[in-house]
Amino acid sequence: MIRKTLIAVAALSAFLALSRMSDAQAAAAEANYKFYCAQCHGLEGKGDGPNATKSQPVSPRNHTNTVEMSKLSDQDIINVIKGGGAATSKSTMMPPFGKTLTDAEVAALKDYLRKLCKCKGN
């Protein structure tokens, strides 16, 4: 009986630790978005950041646009975060962050973008 109780407590502890970790990852992703992306894409992801000017050849993507963001696979998003716009035949104004962010941070940022658009990829 004591053994079953210990196993149950250990399982519950592991579950709580993992759920806290994903909350922490989500908070880190939001902080990374605000630091690296919001200058062009805006704090809410609407493509209206302070660096988004009419003189730019291409407007920053609106990350809240469900229709447009749904056209992108998760790998498309990861590729553009890591390689920048030029690596994906998009605007060279989008810098690469592959050497700035870890793979885990890029994955969390991709998840944050999915949260902004309230969508899944194709």
N, C-alpha and C positions, 0 to 999 in steps of 0.2 A: 504494500500500500504506500509506504513512504517512497519507494522507488518511483512509482507512477506519479506521485505528487511532484517529486523532483524533476522528472522528465517534463511534466506539464509546465512547471515554473520555468524551466530552461527554454522550452519552446516559446512561451509567452514573452520571455525576456528577449529572445532573438527576434521575434516578430516586432516588438516595440523598438528595438535598436534599428532594424531595417526601415521601419516607417519614419523614424526620426531622421535617418540618413537621407531618405528621399526628400523629406521636407528641406533638409539642409542643402541638398543638391539643387532643388527648385529655387531656393533663395539665392544660391550662388549663381545660377543661370540668369535670374532676373538682374542681379547686380552686374554680371558680365554684359548683359544686353544693354543696360543703362550706360555702362562705361564705354563699350566698344561700338555699339550699334545705334544708340539713340541720337547721336549727332546728326545722322542722315535720316534714319527711319522713324525718329520721334520716340518719346517716352512710351507712348501707347502703341507704337508700331505702325502708324498710319502713313508713313512716308513723308512726314512733315517736320522733320528735325531742323534745328537751326542752320545746318549746313546744306539743307535741301533748298537750292535757289533755282530760279527760273533760267539762270544762265547755264545750268548743267545740261549736258546733251541728253541725259536720261534721268527721269525722276526715280528716286529710291522706291523700291518695292513697298507696297502697303501690305504689311504682314497680317493685317486683320481681314483682308479680302479672302473670304472662304473659297470662292470660285477659283481665283487665280492660284492660291496656295494649295488647293486640292490637286491641281495639275502636277505638282512637284512630288516626286518620291522622297522618302527620307534620305536616300543616298544623294539625290540632287541637292538637297539642302546642306548636307554634310560637305559635299564637294565645293559648293560656293563659299561656305564658311572657311574651309581649309585653304582653298586655292584662289579665292577672290573671283571677281567678275570675269577677268580675262581668261581664267582657266576653264570657264564654262561658257565661253562665247557671249558673255554679257558685258555690262559696262566695266571699263577699267577703273572707274571711280570706286568700285567696291574692292577694298584691299584684302589680301589673304591673311588669315589668322592661324594657319596651320602650324606656324612656328611659335605663335604667341599662346595659344590655348592647347591644353592637353586633349587627347581623344575623348576622355570622360567629360571635359568641359564642353567640347563641341557637341557631343551626344546630348548633354543636358540642355544646351542652347537650342538644338533642333527640337527637343521636346517642348521647350518654352515657346518656340515659334508655333508649334502645333496648338499650344494652349491659346496663343493670341488669335489664331485664325479659327479656332474651334473646328478643326478639320483633320482629316487623315490624308496621307498621300495616296497617289495612284499606284 
